[in-house]
C-alpha cells in the first residue's frame, strides 16, 4: 500500500499543527515581552515625585517611633525601648545605680538653690557669698568622689558578668553610668524598675 500525501488522514494531521500553535498562543493570552520591556516594568524611580510629602511622611514615622520608645522607657517596657537600653549590661547598670544612694543625684537641685541664694543674699549680706561658693565647691568635690566610688564597684561586676567589652571605650559605659548617677531618681529615663533603693541586681 502506497502513501498518498493528499489522503484525508494526512491532511487532518497537517491541519492540526497550526491549530495547536494557535491554542498555545491563545492560552497565554499575550506575546512574550522582550527583556528590556520586562526590566523597565520592574524599575522604580529612586527619587520620589513629591519630595516634600515624602520627607514629611518620613519625619512623621520617626516622630511616632521616638514617641513609642519614650513611652516604653517611661513605663519600663524594655522590649520596645531603643536598642541601647535593651542591652543587658545597660540594664544591669541602671538597676545597680537605682539601688544605690547617690550623693551626686542632688547636684543639679543643690547647685540651682545655692546660685539663687547667692544672687539674693549678696546684695544685703555680701559676706555670705564666699562661704556659699566654698560650700558649692566642696559639694562638687564630694559628687566627683561619689561617682568614682560608684564606678570602682560597678566596673568589676560588669566585667565579671558581661566581659571586658562591656566597659571598653567604645561602649561608653562610664559616661552612661555617670549621667544616670547625677540624675534625681524620680526623673530618670528609663524609669527605675525597683520602687525603692536597696534592691540590688543579681
TIDRENNU-379636 format. One record per residue (C-alpha): x negated, y negated, z negated; residue in three letters; chain; residue number from 1. Coordinates in pm, 1 decimal. Layout:
% TIDRENNU-379636
{site {X; Y; Z}; Ala; A; NUM} ...
//
This chain:
% TIDRENNU-379636
{site {0.0; 0.0; 0.0}; Unk; A; 1} {site {-149.1; -335.9; 106.6}; Unk; A; 2} {site {-136.6; -658.5; -91.5}; Unk; A; 3} {site {84.4; -926.4; 52.8}; Unk; A; 4} {site {-11.4; -1276.1; -55.7}; Unk; A; 5} {site {335.3; -1401.4; 31.2}; Unk; A; 6} {site {523.8; -1145.2; -173.7}; Unk; A; 7} {site {776.7; -1271.6; -427.0}; Unk; A; 8} {site {583.0; -1125.6; -721.9}; Unk; A; 9} {site {259.0; -1305.6; -638.5}; Unk; A; 10} {site {442.3; -1627.0; -567.6}; Unk; A; 11} {site {602.7; -1612.3; -909.7}; Unk; A; 12} {site {264.7; -1578.3; -1082.9}; Unk; A; 13} {site {120.8; -1870.0; -888.2}; Unk; A; 14} {site {412.7; -2097.6; -978.3}; Unk; A; 15} {site {385.1; -2006.1; -1345.6}; Unk; A; 16} {site {38.0; -2163.7; -1385.1}; Unk; A; 17} {site {137.2; -2528.3; -1321.2}; Unk; A; 18} {site {440.1; -2482.1; -1543.1}; Unk; A; 19} {site {217.7; -2363.4; -1828.4}; Unk; A; 20} {site {-10.7; -2665.5; -1785.0}; Unk; A; 21} {site {291.2; -2895.3; -1782.7}; Unk; A; 22} {site {428.4; -2737.5; -2100.6}; Unk; A; 23} {site {90.8; -2772.6; -2273.0}; Unk; A; 24} {site {79.4; -3142.3; -2180.5}; Unk; A; 25} {site {439.2; -3196.8; -2287.3}; Unk; A; 26} {site {383.1; -3014.4; -2615.6}; Unk; A; 27} {site {102.7; -3252.0; -2706.3}; Unk; A; 28} {site {317.4; -3546.7; -2612.8}; Unk; A; 29} {site {27.6; -3771.8; -2507.9}; Unk; A; 30} {site {-307.4; -3750.4; -2334.2}; Unk; A; 31} {site {-620.0; -3704.4; -2541.7}; Unk; A; 32} {site {-757.4; -4050.4; -2634.4}; Unk; A; 33} {site {-1111.0; -4142.5; -2545.8}; Unk; A; 34} {site {-1378.2; -4151.4; -2815.9}; Unk; A; 35} {site {-1409.6; -4531.9; -2806.6}; Unk; A; 36} {site {-1034.2; -4573.3; -2846.5}; Unk; A; 37} {site {-1026.5; -4334.5; -3142.4}; Unk; A; 38} {site {-1315.8; -4513.4; -3310.9}; Unk; A; 39} {site {-1163.0; -4856.0; -3255.3}; Unk; A; 40} {site {-844.9; -4744.5; -3433.4}; Unk; A; 41} {site {-1041.9; -4644.4; -3742.7}; Unk; A; 42} {site {-1234.5; -4971.7; -3762.7}; Unk; A; 43} {site {-1115.9; -5228.5; -4016.6}; Unk; A; 44} {site {-1241.4; -5585.2; -4044.5}; Unk; A; 45} {site {-1491.0; -5637.6; -4327.2}; Unk; A; 46} {site {-1372.1; -5994.0; -4383.5}; Unk; A; 47} {site {-1001.7; -6026.1; -4475.8}; Unk; A; 48} {site {-785.4; -6254.8; -4268.8}; Unk; A; 49} {site {-683.4; -6467.1; -4568.6}; Unk; A; 50} {site {-993.2; -6513.8; -4783.7}; Unk; A; 51} {site {-824.1; -6737.9; -5038.8}; Unk; A; 52} {site {-544.3; -6488.6; -5100.5}; Unk; A; 53} {site {-790.9; -6202.0; -5130.8}; Unk; A; 54} {site {-1012.3; -6397.2; -5374.3}; Unk; A; 55} {site {-709.2; -6492.5; -5580.1}; Unk; A; 56} {site {-595.1; -6130.7; -5594.6}; Unk; A; 57} {site {-945.9; -6017.3; -5694.1}; Unk; A; 58} {site {-959.1; -6274.5; -5978.5}; Unk; A; 59} {site {-617.8; -6159.0; -6096.3}; Unk; A; 60} {site {-732.2; -5796.7; -6106.2}; Unk; A; 61} {site {-1047.0; -5891.3; -6300.2}; Unk; A; 62} {site {-846.0; -6100.6; -6547.2}; Unk; A; 63} {site {-597.0; -5818.8; -6603.2}; Unk; A; 64} {site {-880.8; -5570.9; -6660.5}; Unk; A; 65} {site {-1052.8; -5805.7; -6908.1}; Unk; A; 66} {site {-724.0; -5862.7; -7090.7}; Unk; A; 67} {site {-673.4; -5487.0; -7124.8}; Unk; A; 68} {site {-1029.0; -5441.0; -7251.7}; Unk; A; 69} {site {-996.8; -5725.7; -7503.6}; Unk; A; 70} {site {-668.5; -5586.1; -7631.8}; Unk; A; 71} {site {-834.2; -5245.0; -7667.6}; Unk; A; 72} {site {-1119.2; -5398.4; -7869.2}; Unk; A; 73} {site {-873.9; -5589.6; -8085.2}; Unk; A; 74} {site {-668.9; -5279.5; -8162.6}; Unk; A; 75} {site {-959.0; -5031.8; -8180.8}; Unk; A; 76} {site {-864.1; -4834.7; -7869.5}; Unk; A; 77} {site {-1212.0; -4701.4; -7783.6}; Unk; A; 78} {site {-1127.4; -4516.9; -7454.0}; Unk; A; 79} {site {-1005.9; -4843.4; -7297.5}; Unk; A; 80} {site {-1291.6; -5064.0; -7419.4}; Unk; A; 81} {site {-1578.7; -5174.2; -7193.3}; Unk; A; 82} {site {-1832.5; -4903.3; -7121.8}; Unk; A; 83} {site {-2092.7; -5053.1; -7355.8}; Unk; A; 84} {site {-1853.6; -5048.0; -7650.1}; Unk; A; 85} {site {-1774.9; -4679.6; -7583.7}; Unk; A; 86} {site {-2138.8; -4577.9; -7624.1}; Unk; A; 87} {site {-2176.3; -4350.1; -7932.0}; Unk; A; 88} {site {-2484.6; -4538.2; -8052.2}; Unk; A; 89} {site {-2299.7; -4870.6; -8042.3}; Unk; A; 90} {site {-2002.1; -4718.3; -8221.9}; Unk; A; 91} {site {-2237.2; -4593.9; -8494.7}; Unk; A; 92} {site {-2398.3; -4939.3; -8526.3}; Unk; A; 93} {site {-2060.3; -5105.9; -8563.2}; Unk; A; 94} {site {-1945.4; -4859.2; -8827.3}; Unk; A; 95} {site {-2271.4; -4894.1; -9021.1}; Unk; A; 96} {site {-2265.8; -5274.5; -9021.5}; Unk; A; 97} {site {-1894.6; -5286.4; -9109.4}; Unk; A; 98} {site {-1956.6; -5061.0; -9409.4}; Unk; A; 99} {site {-2238.7; -5282.2; -9535.2}; Unk; A; 100} {site {-2215.7; -5604.9; -9735.7}; Unk; A; 101} {site {-2398.5; -5860.6; -9521.2}; Unk; A; 102} {site {-2508.3; -6192.3; -9667.5}; Unk; A; 103} {site {-2561.5; -6329.4; -9319.1}; Unk; A; 104} {site {-2197.9; -6284.3; -9213.6}; Unk; A; 105} {site {-2115.6; -6603.0; -9405.1}; Unk; A; 106} {site {-2385.4; -6802.2; -9231.2}; Unk; A; 107} {site {-2160.6; -6993.8; -8993.0}; Unk; A; 108} {site {-1893.9; -7094.5; -9250.9}; Unk; A; 109} {site {-2154.5; -7189.6; -9512.2}; Unk; A; 110} {site {-2355.2; -7392.3; -9261.1}; Unk; A; 111} {site {-2043.3; -7578.6; -9148.5}; Unk; A; 112} {site {-1941.3; -7660.1; -9506.8}; Unk; A; 113} {site {-2289.4; -7782.4; -9602.2}; Unk; A; 114} {site {-2313.4; -8005.1; -9295.6}; Unk; A; 115} {site {-1973.6; -8159.6; -9370.9}; Unk; A; 116} {site {-2076.8; -8221.5; -9731.8}; Unk; A; 117} {site {-2396.6; -8386.3; -9616.9}; Unk; A; 118} {site {-2202.8; -8619.3; -9386.4}; Unk; A; 119} {site {-1952.9; -8712.8; -9656.6}; Unk; A; 120} {site {-2180.0; -8740.4; -9958.5}; Unk; A; 121} {site {-2484.2; -8904.3; -9804.1}; Unk; A; 122} {site {-2302.9; -9239.7; -9792.1}; Unk; A; 123} {site {-2238.1; -9265.4; -10167.3}; Unk; A; 124} {site {-2489.9; -9012.5; -10301.2}; Unk; A; 125} {site {-2782.3; -9002.2; -10062.8}; Unk; A; 126} {site {-2989.6; -8826.6; -10327.6}; Unk; A; 127} {site {-2785.8; -8509.6; -10266.7}; Unk; A; 128} {site {-2897.1; -8490.8; -9904.2}; Unk; A; 129} {site {-3233.3; -8330.9; -9979.1}; Unk; A; 130} {site {-3103.2; -8064.4; -10222.9}; Unk; A; 131} {site {-2831.2; -7962.0; -9981.0}; Unk; A; 132} {site {-3081.5; -7938.1; -9697.8}; Unk; A; 133} {site {-3313.3; -7723.6; -9911.9}; Unk; A; 134} {site {-3023.4; -7500.8; -10014.3}; Unk; A; 135} {site {-2927.8; -7453.1; -9649.6}; Unk; A; 136} {site {-3280.3; -7351.3; -9555.0}; Unk; A; 137} {site {-3300.2; -7111.0; -9849.2}; Unk; A; 138} {site {-2976.3; -6950.0; -9739.4}; Unk; A; 139} {site {-3103.0; -6926.9; -9382.0}; Unk; A; 140} {site {-3416.7; -6750.5; -9504.2}; Unk; A; 141} {site {-3200.7; -6509.9; -9706.3}; Unk; A; 142} {site {-2998.3; -6432.6; -9393.1}; Unk; A; 143} {site {-3313.6; -6351.9; -9199.1}; Unk; A; 144} {site {-3425.0; -6113.6; -9474.8}; Unk; A; 145} {site {-3077.0; -5957.1; -9478.2}; Unk; A; 146} {site {-3083.2; -5888.5; -9103.0}; Unk; A; 147} {site {-3434.6; -5745.5; -9129.9}; Unk; A; 148} {site {-3331.2; -5506.7; -9407.3}; Unk; A; 149} {site {-3025.0; -5401.8; -9210.5}; Unk; A; 150} {site {-3230.5; -5313.7; -8903.0}; Unk; A; 151} {site {-3501.6; -5143.2; -9105.9}; Unk; A; 152} {site {-3246.3; -4895.5; -9241.7}; Unk; A; 153} {site {-3033.6; -4865.2; -8927.7}; Unk; A; 154} {site {-3309.7; -4806.6; -8675.1}; Unk; A; 155} {site {-3433.6; -4469.6; -8814.7}; Unk; A; 156} {site {-3076.0; -4343.7; -8828.3}; Unk; A; 157} {site {-3020.7; -4431.4; -8463.5}; Unk; A; 158} {site {-3344.1; -4260.4; -8359.9}; Unk; A; 159} {site {-3251.7; -3950.1; -8558.6}; Unk; A; 160} {site {-2904.6; -3922.2; -8405.5}; Unk; A; 161} {site {-2946.2; -4059.8; -8052.6}; Unk; A; 162} {site {-3320.5; -4059.2; -7980.2}; Unk; A; 163} {site {-3572.2; -4331.2; -7902.6}; Unk; A; 164} {site {-3373.8; -4454.2; -7602.1}; Unk; A; 165} {site {-3103.4; -4588.9; -7835.1}; Unk; A; 166} {site {-3344.0; -4850.6; -7977.0}; Unk; A; 167} {site {-3550.7; -4918.0; -7664.6}; Unk; A; 168} {site {-3588.6; -5275.4; -7542.0}; Unk; A; 169} {site {-3350.7; -5220.1; -7252.9}; Unk; A; 170} {site {-3074.1; -5107.7; -7487.8}; Unk; A; 171} {site {-3070.6; -5443.4; -7674.9}; Unk; A; 172} {site {-2967.4; -5255.8; -7985.0}; Unk; A; 173} {site {-3124.5; -5506.7; -8225.2}; Unk; A; 174} {site {-2951.8; -5809.5; -8070.8}; Unk; A; 175} {site {-2619.8; -5621.5; -8068.0}; Unk; A; 176} {site {-2655.3; -5530.3; -8436.5}; Unk; A; 177} {site {-2771.0; -5879.9; -8534.4}; Unk; A; 178} {site {-2479.6; -6052.3; -8360.9}; Unk; A; 179} {site {-2231.5; -5828.9; -8538.8}; Unk; A; 180} {site {-2406.8; -5878.0; -8873.2}; Unk; A; 181} {site {-2377.4; -6258.0; -8865.9}; Unk; A; 182} {site {-2007.3; -6248.1; -8772.9}; Unk; A; 183} {site {-1747.0; -6254.3; -9051.2}; Unk; A; 184} {site {-1594.9; -5908.0; -9084.4}; Unk; A; 185} {site {-1237.9; -6010.5; -9007.8}; Unk; A; 186} {site {-1343.7; -6190.7; -8688.3}; Unk; A; 187} {site {-1547.6; -5905.3; -8541.0}; Unk; A; 188} {site {-1462.0; -5767.3; -8199.2}; Unk; A; 189} {site {-1427.3; -5469.8; -8157.3}; Unk; A; 190} {site {-1220.7; -5453.8; -8472.9}; Unk; A; 191} {site {-1377.3; -5257.3; -8763.8}; Unk; A; 192} {site {-1238.2; -4906.2; -8779.1}; Unk; A; 193} {site {-1263.2; -4886.6; -9160.5}; Unk; A; 194} {site {-1028.8; -5107.3; -9359.9}; Unk; A; 195} {site {-1284.5; -5178.4; -9631.8}; Unk; A; 196} {site {-1658.9; -5171.3; -9686.6}; Unk; A; 197} {site {-1845.3; -4867.9; -9813.7}; Unk; A; 198} {site {-1710.3; -4617.3; -9560.3}; Unk; A; 199} {site {-2042.7; -4520.7; -9403.3}; Unk; A; 200} {site {-2059.4; -4337.0; -9069.9}; Unk; A; 201} {site {-2172.2; -3974.8; -9066.8}; Unk; A; 202} 
//
